[in-house]
Amino acid sequence: MKLVQRFIFGFFFALTLPALAQSIEEKLKKTLTQRLGDGTQIETIIKTPYNGLYEVKVGNEIIYSDAEGKFVFIGRILDTETSKDITQARLDEINKIKFTDLPLDAAIKSVKGTGKRVIAVFEDPNCGYCKRFRKTLADTKDITVYTYMYPILSDDSRTKVKNVWCSADKSKTWDDWMLNGKTPAAAAESCNATASTDKVVELGRKLKVTGTPTIFFTDGTRVPGAIDSKTLESRLAAIK
């Protein structure tokens, strides 16, 4: 009889564990939302194996919290044995996209050499860091670049995007502007780039692209910011 009672108690205790864990996460989400501000959009919370810390996904970023939401840690967790950046690995995993789902017809296609290595990049025509990354791309061999002109920084960004989109050679016109500061010719009145631009803006919002440049690789991972040639080559080489 005691054996049966133990079995029943253990069974029901096991059933309550997931519910208990879920209630902790829900409570933590509510607490952090209140303390960090109503504008904080917490997407997921999971418990980590790191001293009781909870991983909190906010937008495209990760922060860490204790179970009560009293202390928040913003930074990187490194494995000292392997030197692996665990936080970056998690960011790569949770922010992955399906590259083949990208609407390539909405991008400017540029091919260098064999073009066997492929990336997609969101850039604003008024973005200084985008211009820096464009110089890195100019020195990169055997690459295909799909550029999504993403006008989010300045009032005239849309105008510049329209002028490039309506030009005879979009790729050349974009590079002339981004690399050499050559202003694109004004688009003809008959050319309407609104639909294509809106499509890119909607895509960027869907993918949670909050800054430019944002680079996507064919394995679905992304990198924000103007990475240098060494980092770009390393990321491209890591793709199987």
C-alpha positions in Angstrom: 0.0 0.0 0.0 2.8 2.4 0.9 4.5 1.6 -2.4 1.3 2.5 -4.3 1.0 5.7 -2.3 4.6 6.6 -3.1 4.1 5.9 -6.8 0.9 8.1 -6.9 2.6 10.9 -5.0 5.7 10.8 -7.3 3.5 10.7 -10.4 1.5 13.8 -9.4 4.7 15.6 -8.2 6.3 15.0 -11.6 3.2 16.4 -13.3 3.4 19.6 -11.2 7.0 20.4 -12.0 6.4 21.8 -15.6 3.6 23.9 -14.3 5.7 25.2 -11.4 8.6 26.1 -13.9 6.1 27.8 -16.2 4.7 29.8 -13.3 8.1 31.0 -12.4 8.8 32.1 -15.9 5.5 33.9 -16.2 6.0 35.7 -12.9 9.5 36.7 -14.0 8.2 38.0 -17.3 5.6 40.1 -15.5 8.2 41.4 -13.0 10.8 42.3 -15.6 8.2 44.0 -17.8 7.1 46.2 -14.9 10.7 47.0 -13.8 12.2 47.5 -17.2 9.3 49.4 -18.6 6.1 48.6 -20.5 7.9 49.1 -23.8 10.1 46.1 -23.1 8.9 43.2 -25.3 10.0 40.0 -23.7 9.6 37.1 -26.1 10.9 34.1 -24.2 12.4 33.2 -20.8 14.3 29.9 -20.2 16.3 28.7 -17.3 20.0 28.3 -18.0 22.5 25.9 -16.3 24.5 28.9 -15.1 24.0 29.3 -11.4 20.2 29.7 -11.6 20.2 32.5 -14.2 17.3 32.9 -16.6 17.9 33.8 -20.3 15.5 36.6 -21.3 15.1 37.3 -25.0 14.2 40.9 -25.6 13.9 41.6 -29.3 17.1 40.4 -31.0 19.1 40.5 -27.7 19.6 38.4 -24.7 19.8 39.5 -21.1 20.0 37.4 -17.9 18.1 37.6 -14.7 17.8 35.8 -11.4 14.5 34.0 -10.6 13.0 37.0 -8.8 13.9 39.6 -11.4 15.8 41.6 -8.8 19.1 41.5 -10.6 19.7 41.7 -14.4 23.0 40.9 -16.1 23.6 42.5 -19.5 26.7 41.0 -21.2 28.4 37.9 -22.5 28.7 34.5 -20.9 31.9 32.7 -21.9 33.0 29.1 -21.5 36.5 29.5 -20.0 37.4 26.0 -20.9 36.6 26.3 -24.6 36.6 30.1 -25.0 33.2 29.8 -26.6 31.0 32.8 -26.5 27.8 31.1 -25.3 25.7 34.2 -25.5 26.6 34.8 -29.2 26.0 31.1 -30.0 22.5 31.5 -28.5 21.8 34.7 -30.4 22.8 33.0 -33.6 20.5 30.2 -32.9 17.4 32.1 -31.8 17.7 34.9 -34.5 18.1 32.5 -37.4 16.1 32.9 -40.5 15.4 30.7 -43.5 17.6 32.4 -46.2 15.7 30.7 -49.0 12.5 32.5 -47.9 14.0 36.0 -48.6 12.3 37.7 -51.5 15.4 38.2 -53.7 13.4 40.1 -56.3 13.2 43.0 -53.8 17.0 43.2 -53.5 19.8 44.5 -55.7 22.0 41.7 -56.9 25.7 42.1 -57.2 28.1 39.3 -58.3 31.9 39.3 -58.0 34.0 36.5 -59.5 32.3 33.1 -59.2 29.7 34.5 -56.8 29.7 31.2 -55.0 29.5 32.8 -51.6 26.2 34.5 -50.8 25.0 37.1 -48.3 22.1 39.4 -48.0 22.5 42.8 -46.3 20.1 45.5 -45.2 21.5 49.0 -45.8 20.3 52.6 -45.5 21.7 55.1 -48.1 22.5 57.5 -45.2 24.3 54.9 -43.1 28.0 55.6 -42.5 28.6 52.1 -41.2 27.0 50.7 -44.3 29.4 52.7 -46.5 32.3 51.3 -44.4 31.0 47.7 -44.9 30.5 48.4 -48.6 34.2 49.1 -48.8 34.8 45.7 -47.2 32.6 44.1 -49.8 34.5 45.9 -52.6 37.6 44.0 -51.6 35.8 40.6 -51.1 36.2 38.0 -53.9 33.8 35.4 -55.3 30.7 36.7 -53.5 27.1 37.4 -54.4 25.4 40.2 -52.4 21.7 40.8 -52.2 21.3 44.4 -51.0 18.0 45.4 -49.4 17.8 49.2 -49.4 16.2 49.8 -46.0 15.3 53.5 -45.6 15.0 54.0 -41.8 17.6 56.6 -40.8 16.7 60.0 -42.5 13.8 61.8 -44.1 15.4 61.7 -47.5 16.4 58.0 -47.3 13.3 57.0 -49.3 14.1 59.5 -52.0 17.6 58.2 -52.4 16.3 54.6 -52.5 13.8 55.5 -55.2 16.5 57.2 -57.3 18.7 54.1 -57.1 15.8 51.6 -57.7 14.7 53.5 -60.8 18.2 53.8 -62.3 19.3 51.7 -65.3 22.0 49.9 -63.3 20.9 49.6 -59.7 24.1 47.8 -58.5 26.4 50.3 -60.0 24.4 53.3 -58.9 24.3 52.0 -55.3 28.0 51.5 -55.2 28.7 54.9 -56.8 26.8 56.5 -54.0 27.9 54.3 -51.1 31.6 54.1 -52.1 32.2 57.3 -54.0 29.5 59.7 -52.9 28.1 60.2 -56.4 24.6 61.3 -56.0 22.1 59.2 -58.0 20.2 61.0 -60.8 16.6 61.9 -59.9 14.1 59.2 -60.8 11.7 59.8 -63.6 8.2 60.7 -62.4 6.8 57.6 -64.2 8.9 55.3 -62.0 7.1 54.3 -58.8 9.4 52.6 -56.2 6.9 52.8 -53.3 5.7 49.2 -53.5 9.2 47.7 -53.6 10.4 50.0 -50.8 7.4 49.2 -48.6 8.1 45.5 -49.2 11.6 45.8 -47.9 10.6 47.9 -44.9 7.9 45.3 -44.0 10.5 42.5 -44.5 13.0 44.3 -42.2 10.4 44.7 -39.5 9.4 41.1 -39.8 13.0 40.0 -39.4 13.5 42.6 -36.6 16.2 44.5 -38.4 16.6 47.4 -36.1 19.9 48.8 -37.4 22.0 49.0 -40.6 24.0 47.3 -41.8 22.5 43.9 -40.9 24.1 41.0 -42.7 22.4 37.6 -43.2 24.3 34.5 -44.2 23.0 31.4 -46.1 23.0 29.3 -42.9 20.4 31.7 -41.5 22.6 33.5 -39.0 22.9 37.3 -38.9 25.5 39.8 -37.8 24.6 43.5 -37.0 27.2 46.2 -37.9 30.0 46.8 -40.2 32.2 43.8 -39.7 35.8 43.8 -41.2 37.2 41.6 -43.9 38.7 39.1 -41.5 35.4 38.6 -39.7 33.4 38.3 -42.9 35.8 35.7 -44.3 35.6 33.8 -41.1 31.8 33.7 -41.1 31.7 32.7 -44.8 34.2 29.9 -44.3 32.2 28.5 -41.3 29.2 27.9 -43.5 28.9 24.3 -44.6 
